[in-house]
Every structure is written in C-alpha cells, then in structure tokens.
Amino acid sequence: MSGQRARFRRKQTLLRWVVLVVVFLFFVLPLLGMLDFTTQGPGGQGRTLATWRTLADVSTISVDYPALREGFLASVGLAVITPVVMLLLLVPTMTWVRLRLPGLSRTVEFICLLPLTVPAIVLVVGLTPVYAWVYYFLGSSTLTLALAYVILVLPYAYRSLDAGLRAIDVRTLSEAARSLGASWFTVMWRVILPNLRTAVLSASFLSVALVLGEFTIANLFSKKNLQVAMYELGKSDAKISVAVGLAALVFGFVVLFAMSFVGSARAGTSPFSRLRRRKEPSA
C-alpha cells in the first residue's frame, strides 16, 4: 500500500513540474523573442543594446518620441487616479451594504461583475453620450479615461475587497467604534481600512496592471495612453515599440507577483519570513 502511495506521489510531483515548465515556457518564450528582436544589430547581425540605451535616455525619448512620453505620463496618471476612484467608490459602498443593506449584496455583486460580460467596443458605444458631458465639464484630457477604467476594474476589485470583508467582522468592529464615539469617517479610515489593507493593495495592484495594459477603449476614444503610443510608434520604430512593450509586460508581471507577498507578509507567512524562521536556531 505504501509503495502505491509513493508511486502516486511521484506521478503527482512529475505532473506538477511538467505543468509548471509548460506554463513557464508559454510566458517566457514570447518575452525572449521580444528581447532577441530589440537586441539585434543592423541587418540582423550581432547584438547591440542601442535600443535599450535610447529607452533609458529620458531626454532623447522626450525629444525624439514625444508621443511615447505623452502616453507614458497619461498611463501613469491613470494608474494613480483609477485605483483611488475605485476604492472611494467600492469600499464605503460594500461596507455600508454589508452593515445596513445585506439584502442588496447580490445586486451590488451583479452590477460589479457585469463589465466582464460587456465587450469593450460595446462599452465605448454606451459611454460615448456620457463622455460628451464629461468633456463639457472636465475637458478632453486623456485622464478622463479613468472613469471608463473604473468600470473595467470593478469585477476584479470587487472580488478582492469582498474576500477581505468576509475575513473580518465588520459589524462588530464598526459597532464597537461607534459606541466609543467614533464618527463614520473615523470608522472607515481608522478601523475598516487597516483591516482591509491586504484586500485594498490587491485590488489596487490589479487596477494598475489593467490600466497599464489597456488599449481598446483608449484607441476607440482617440486618446493616447502608453499602449496607443506603442502602437503608433511601431509603425516608425518597431524596436523601441517592442522594447517599451517588453518593459511594460515585465513590470506587470512584477506587480502581479508582488500580490503573492501582500497577504502573507502581514501574517508572517511569506517565503522570506519562512526562510528566516528556518535559519533561526530552535530554543
């Protein structure tokens, strides 16, 4: 019996390694292809880092590639505004629904998950009349895309925040704070948010990753973010465009990988903390 279990465990381990290797190759090979393309010398002969040196030179990018600079600054601004607006909208709403209107939780969940079923082009068509008023009151800046991006990130942010709210006793915490004389703003800022730190950071990371990779809505609205600038630049300088795309992909992977340490670091169960505990001598 023990021999069968050992063989079964070996097969499980082998299968896990095969899956990991396949997934690793699936993600890494395209990145290596992009890196190979950006380091090719003139005529495909030799290797050069000229493209990456140009990309690292801020003054050269500002002068020779103004569209790329404009798109990068717009994406950075959107990556800041979108998570802030999303958190201001979702955290108070979800907390209030959980405390006072639990019967509406399914309705709020349905509304937040609805953007997953709506194609981007349909979303643009529906938002066009709304943006006519947005442009009238706020101007036609690319940063106004944050309103559309908030809608896009709602499903992912909702799931993250919902998991965080389910992990704490919101009612007991809020009632205890209110009984001590705290206002609702104090309850949200000093009681609820600190307990939702992991969920808030996860939702923010997902929002940043989505904003930095979004192309369709910005292109259909004729706005220039990083992805649109890369698309336009690819028509004149493909190597710079691919290099920017590779850097953006690597940054996105790093952001998503960092999410795995957000929840475990607070509880002391991150890989680094486990390694540190192994090195500590036992009492």
Buried (B, 14 or more C-beta within 10 A) or exposed (E): EEEEEEEEEEEEEEEEEEEEEEEEEEEEEEBEEBBEBBBBEEEEEEEBEEBBEBBEEEEEBEEEBEBBBBBBBBBBBBBBBBBEBBBEBBBBBBBBBBBEEEEBEEEBBEEBBEBEEEEBEEBBEEBEEEBEEBEEEEEEEBBBBBBBBBBBBBBBBBBBBBBBBEEBEBEEBBEEBBEEEBEBEBBBEEBBBEBBEBBBBBBBBBBBBBBBBBBBBBBBBEBBBBBBBBBBBBEEBEBBBBBBBBBBBEBBEEBBEEBEBBBBBEEEEBEEBEEEEEEEEEE
